[in-house]
Amino acid sequence: MDFERIRNFILSYTSDSGGVLYNIRKKAEEDGVPIIRRDTEEFLKVILKMTEPYELLEIGTAVGYSSIFFCDVLSGGYQIINQTDDDNIDKGMCINDEITKWHIDTCELDKDRILAARDNISKAGYDDIIAIHEGDAIDTLTALIEQKKVYDFIFIDAAKAQYMNYIELSLKLSHKGTVIVTDNIFGDGDILESHYLVEKRDRTIHDRMREYIYHITHTEKLDTSIIPVGDGIALSIFK
């Protein structure tokens, strides 16, 4: 089965994101900055609309594309509510007659990408919804655990060699039913090859990713399904 043909067939039925997201994707592709693939984007859109998460965590901001995309999806699904008067309208959802906004914490180490992400998030109008945490992801996750943060949706898309560390920390930030999505687990197809058929420089990441996939599909803490979308997605639910 030709999965590339299948992917192209699926993409032929999808529409490009407009506005700010279109411009971010175009520039990211020109600059070689990795962002979520379009078929992955379509899959995540459905997951977000099904689960309607309130607190979201993203590990790996890059230039802010995913976080902005999450906000666009969620704002389309939530009711626009008058917060104080006709001139002060905010995006949010009504819980017990109170205005409640969804929130995204996202972390990034690269300073240039952080600057680009801040600019993109500002242009999209989500400054008060998306919080960028600068620095190493493990340090950020540890700090969030100390703050007793808990999330409804966690998106892992950062240094592949650190995925095992990320998932262990993410579990401490989860509650029963938290959805955890891990992106790019196929490594452009390398994960399908044996250890010795992979380039030597890529073998460590290859082995760690296989270990990661085994772990999340066998741990009693998660229910996980591997989805052949984009460069491979692991969809997990915390038990």
C-alpha positions in Angstrom: 0.0 0.0 0.0 1.4 3.4 -1.0 0.9 5.6 2.0 2.3 8.6 0.3 -0.5 8.4 -2.3 -3.0 7.9 0.5 -1.7 11.0 2.3 -1.9 13.1 -0.9 -5.4 11.8 -1.5 -6.4 12.9 2.0 -4.8 16.3 1.6 -6.7 16.9 -1.7 -9.8 17.0 0.5 -8.4 19.5 3.0 -8.2 23.3 2.9 -5.2 25.4 3.9 -5.5 27.4 7.0 -6.1 31.0 6.3 -5.0 34.3 7.8 -2.1 34.2 10.3 -1.6 30.5 10.2 -1.2 30.4 6.4 1.6 33.0 6.6 3.3 31.2 9.5 3.2 27.9 7.6 4.6 29.5 4.5 7.5 31.2 6.3 8.2 28.1 8.4 8.5 25.9 5.3 10.7 28.5 3.6 13.0 28.6 6.7 13.0 24.9 7.3 11.3 25.2 10.7 9.3 22.0 11.6 5.6 22.5 12.3 2.7 20.1 12.3 1.9 18.6 8.9 -1.4 19.4 7.3 -2.9 15.9 7.7 -1.8 15.9 11.4 -3.5 19.3 11.7 -6.8 17.8 10.4 -6.6 14.9 12.8 -5.9 17.2 15.8 -8.8 19.4 14.8 -11.2 16.5 15.3 -9.6 15.5 18.6 -9.8 19.0 20.0 -13.4 19.4 19.0 -14.3 16.0 20.6 -12.5 16.7 23.9 -12.9 20.5 24.2 -9.9 20.8 26.6 -9.6 23.8 28.9 -6.0 23.5 30.1 -3.5 22.6 27.3 0.2 22.0 27.5 2.5 22.0 24.4 6.1 20.7 24.7 7.9 22.4 21.8 6.6 25.8 20.7 8.8 26.3 17.6 7.3 29.5 16.0 3.9 29.2 17.7 1.9 27.5 14.9 0.4 24.7 16.8 -0.7 26.8 19.8 -2.3 29.3 17.5 -4.0 26.5 15.6 -5.3 25.0 18.9 -6.8 28.4 19.8 -8.4 28.8 16.4 -10.1 25.4 16.7 -11.2 26.0 20.3 -12.5 29.5 19.7 -14.6 28.2 16.8 -16.2 25.7 19.2 -16.8 28.0 22.1 -19.5 30.6 22.5 -18.6 34.3 22.3 -19.8 35.8 25.6 -20.1 39.4 26.6 -17.8 39.7 29.6 -18.6 43.3 30.8 -20.2 45.4 28.1 -20.7 45.5 24.3 -17.3 46.9 23.7 -15.4 44.3 25.8 -16.1 40.9 24.3 -13.9 37.9 25.1 -13.5 34.4 23.8 -14.4 31.8 26.4 -16.8 29.2 27.5 -19.6 29.5 30.1 -19.3 27.3 33.1 -21.8 27.8 35.9 -22.6 31.2 34.4 -19.0 32.4 34.7 -16.6 33.4 32.0 -13.8 30.8 31.7 -11.0 31.0 29.2 -9.0 28.0 27.9 -5.3 28.4 28.5 -2.2 27.1 26.8 1.3 26.7 28.4 4.0 26.1 25.8 7.7 25.7 26.2 10.7 26.4 23.9 14.4 26.7 24.3 15.5 28.3 21.1 15.6 32.1 21.6 15.0 33.0 17.9 12.0 30.8 17.7 10.6 32.3 20.9 10.8 35.7 19.4 9.1 34.6 16.2 6.4 32.7 18.3 5.7 35.8 20.4 5.3 37.9 17.3 3.0 35.3 15.6 0.9 34.9 18.8 0.5 38.6 19.1 -0.6 38.9 15.5 -3.2 36.2 16.0 -4.5 38.0 19.1 -3.8 35.2 21.6 -1.3 36.9 23.9 -3.6 36.5 27.0 -4.3 32.8 26.2 -0.9 31.4 25.2 2.0 31.5 27.8 5.5 30.8 26.4 7.9 29.3 29.0 11.5 30.0 28.0 14.1 27.4 28.7 14.7 23.6 28.8 11.4 21.6 28.6 12.3 19.3 31.4 13.0 22.3 33.7 9.7 23.9 32.7 7.7 20.7 33.2 9.3 20.2 36.6 8.3 23.7 37.6 4.8 23.2 36.4 4.6 20.0 38.5 5.7 22.0 41.5 3.0 24.5 40.8 0.5 21.5 40.8 -0.7 22.3 37.3 -2.9 19.7 35.7 -3.8 19.6 32.0 -6.7 18.2 29.9 -4.6 18.0 26.7 -0.8 17.6 26.2 1.0 17.8 22.9 4.6 16.5 22.7 6.5 17.7 19.8 10.1 18.5 20.8 13.5 16.8 21.1 12.8 13.2 20.1 15.6 11.8 22.2 13.9 13.2 25.3 10.4 11.8 24.7 10.7 9.2 27.6 11.5 12.0 30.0 8.7 14.2 28.6 6.1 11.4 29.0 7.1 10.6 32.6 6.7 14.3 33.6 3.6 14.7 31.5 1.9 11.9 33.5 2.4 13.9 36.6 0.6 16.8 35.0 -2.4 14.6 33.9 -5.7 13.6 35.4 -7.9 10.7 34.5 -9.0 11.3 30.9 -6.1 13.6 29.9 -5.4 13.3 26.2 -1.7 13.1 25.3 -0.6 13.4 21.7 2.9 12.6 20.6 4.0 13.8 17.1 6.6 12.5 14.7 7.1 9.1 16.2 7.9 7.5 12.8 11.0 9.6 12.2 10.3 9.9 8.5 10.0 6.1 8.3 13.3 5.3 10.0 11.4 3.7 12.9 10.3 0.9 10.6 13.9 -0.1 9.9 16.1 -2.3 12.0 18.8 -0.7 14.2 21.6 -1.7 11.7 19.8 -0.3 8.6 19.6 3.2 10.1 22.4 5.7 9.7 24.8 5.5 12.6 24.2 9.1 13.6 20.4 8.3 13.9 20.6 5.0 15.8 20.4 6.5 19.3 17.2 8.4 18.5 15.8 5.4 16.6 16.4 3.1 19.6 15.0 5.6 22.1 11.9 6.1 19.9 11.2 2.4 19.7 11.6 2.2 23.5 9.2 5.1 23.8 6.6 3.5 21.6 6.9 0.2 23.5 6.5 2.1 26.8 3.4 4.1 26.0 1.7 1.0 24.4 2.5 -1.3 27.4 2.3 0.9 30.5 -0.8 0.4 32.7 -1.1 4.2 33.0 -2.1 4.8 29.4 -4.4 3.6 26.7 -2.5 4.3 23.5 -3.1 3.9 19.8 -0.5 4.5 17.1 -2.0 6.5 14.2 -0.3 6.5 10.7 -1.0 10.2 10.1 1.6 12.8 9.2 5.0 11.4 10.5 3.2 9.2 13.0 1.1 10.1 16.0 0.6 8.3 19.3 -2.8 9.1 20.8 -2.9 8.3 24.5 -5.4 8.7 27.3 -4.3 8.7 30.9 -6.3 6.1 32.9 
